[in-house]
Each structure stands twice: as C-alpha cells, then as structure tokens.
Amino acid sequence: MPDLKNSFLKDQIFAYPTEGVWGLGCNPFSEKAVKKLIALKKRPENKGIIILGGSIEQLIPFTEHLDEKLKNRMYSKWPGPHTWLVSSSTRTPKWLLGPTGLIALRLSNHKTVVKLTETLGMPICSTSANLSGNEPAKDSNEIRTFFKDKVLIIEGKLGDLKRPTPVQDLESEEWLRK
C-alpha cells in the first residue's frame, strides 16, 4: 500500500473495494477530511456516513455504551456485509451523525478493508464511490473517471455482494436497506 498512514493523517480521500461496491473513505476523526469527502461526492451534509472497522477493537469507541443484548444482536451478523444503525456514544464526533443522531457501523471481513484498517490502526469513514445519486464505481478505472486525481486508490478485488450492504436499525431491527 502507498504511504497510506501519512496520507490518511493529511486528510486524503481514498477509494477501495468493499464487499459489494467500491468505497470512498477518510479519517473519521478529522472533521476537515469528512467535509472534504462529502463535498467530493456532492452529498447532502445531513446524511450520515458509515464507520467501517476491520476489527471489533476499532469500533469500541462507538459501541462501548451498548448493553450486552444489543452487542450480541450486532455480533450475530458481524463480521460481514451488514451495516447497523446504532445510538451514538459520547465519543462519536458530531460530524459523523445524520439528523437521527444514529451512527452507521460495519465490521468488515473483506480482505482489503481489514488490511487497510489494520495499516491505519483505526476505522475509516465509508461511503459508496460515486457522485451522490449515481451508481457506485465498479472498478478502479471508474474511480479515475469519476474523481481524477482527487483520491488515492487502494487496489483490490470486490467481494461477492452485488450491491451496497444491507442497513438495519440495531434497536428496532427495522430494515432501511435490504
């Protein structure tokens, strides 16, 4: 991987393959990086962003406040291609939240995502690699077409999912995207 840690800490946006679509990501703890990501996608600021971890330890700041019943429900579909909407903890940066106050979390077992988050030593923001409202990129060539040199591309293979991951509310178990 390129000097990813340095680029990450300098608020660089990067593209990488996930379970079903190419994603765009950045440092979730940098408001500047998250705003840069939102602007690049031309996405409404009031839409939340997924936090993607490659290990459960990386997601502890976002899950430590949950009771055992909710954690067990979450772990029943993790690691894997399932995104949970979770009540935010006091450690969740406000710029990661949508208007509901919930945060979207996923513990991935995708090889590239795990290696990426391991290299960085922390979770990443994740959103589909597209301009808001358009179809996500299917390969790194489409990333180059969409975003030119504005993103750092982490090469790898997409997983077997043929669409973005399902999204479910952890407490109500309501599906937002199946």
N, C-alpha and C positions, 0 to 999 in steps of 0.2 A: 504494500500500500504506500502511496506517496506520504510525504511528511504530514500526515493527517492530523496528528495531535496539535501541531503548531497552527495549521490552517483552521482547525476547529476552534481553537482559542482566539483566533483573529477574526471570528465571526463569519468564516467562509460557509457558503451553502454547498452541499454536496448531494449527488444523486447516487443511488444504489439499488440493487434488485432486492425485492422482498418476496414474501410468499406468493403474491399474485400479480403485483404491478411494480413498476419502478417507483421509488420514493424519493422525495427531497427531504433533506434534514439539515439540522444545525444544532448548536449548543442550546439546550432548553433553559439553561440558567443565565443566558445573555439576552436581555430584552432587545438589544440592538440587532442581534442575529435573527431573532424570531420576527421582528418587524421587517427586516430585510427579506426573509423568506416569504412572508405574507405579501409584501409589495411585488416580489418577483412573480408570484403566482397570480397577482391581481385578484386576490381573495379578500372577501369582507373581513375586517378586523375582528368582528364579533363572533366569528366561527372559531371554535377551539381547535387545538392541534393534538395529535396523538403523541404520547410519550412511549417510546419503544426501547425496551431493555433486552439484553441478551442473557441476563442472569437475574434471579429474584433479588439479589442484594442491591442491584442498581435501582430497583423500584421501591425499596423500603421507605424512602422519604415520602412517597406518595401513597403507601399502603399501611404504614405503621399504626394509624389511628383506627383501622377497621377491626371489627370483632372477629373471632375465630370462625363463626358461621359464614360470614361474607368472604373471608380469606379462603375457606375451603371451597366455596362456590367458585371463586376466581380460579383457584388451582385445579379445579375439575376440568378446565378447558385449556390450561397452560402447562408447559409452554406449547405454543402453537398459534395458528392463524385465527385468533379470536380477540377482539377488542372489547374491553369493558369500560363503561362509563361509571365513574366512582366519585363519591363525595370527596372534595379536596381537603387535604390536610393543611395545617397552619404553615407547613414548609413549602407549599406549592406556590411558585411565582404567579402573581395575578395575570401576567400577560399570556399564560398558557390556558386560561379558562375561557370557556364560552359564556354566554349570558345565563346559563343554568347554574353556574358555579361548580359544575362537574368537570372532571378531567378524564380524558380517554387514555387508557393504559393497555399495552400489549407486551407480553413476554414472548419473544420470538424464539423459535428454534431453527430459523433459517441460517444456514452456514455463514453467509456473508454478513448478515446483521450481527450474529454472535461475535464474529471476528472483529467487526467494526467497533462494536461497543466495548469489547474486551481491550482493543487497542487504545481506545479513548479513556477507558476506566470509568465510564458513566453512560447513562441512557442518552438517547438522542430524540429530537423532535422528529416527527414523521408525518408526511402528507404526500398524497399522490403527485407524481412528477408530471404536471400538466398546468396549463393556464386554467384558472377557475372556470368550471363549466364544460371543459373539453375532455376528451378521452385521455387517460393516462398513457404515457410513453410505454412502448413495448420492448424497447432496447436502447442501448447507449447511443446509437445513431439518431434516434428520435430525440433524445435528450439534447444532443448537439444542435439539432434543427430548432427545437423549441427555445433553448436557453443560451445558445452560442457558447461563449467562454465565461459565463456568469456562474457556473457551477463546476465543482471538482467531481469527476466521475470515478466511482469505485466500481470496477468491472466485476462481473459475476453473473450467475445464472438465476433466472426467475424460478420460484418454486412452482408447484403444480396447480395452485389455485388459479382459476381463470378470471378472477375479479378481485376487487378490494375485499379485505377481511370483513366478516360479519361484526356488527356492533350491537352490544346488549347492555342495558342498564343493570348494574350489579344488584341493587336493592330490589327493584320491582320485577326484574327479569324480563322487562319489556324489550322487544327487538326494535332497533332503529334501522338496521340494515341486515338482511339475511343473506 
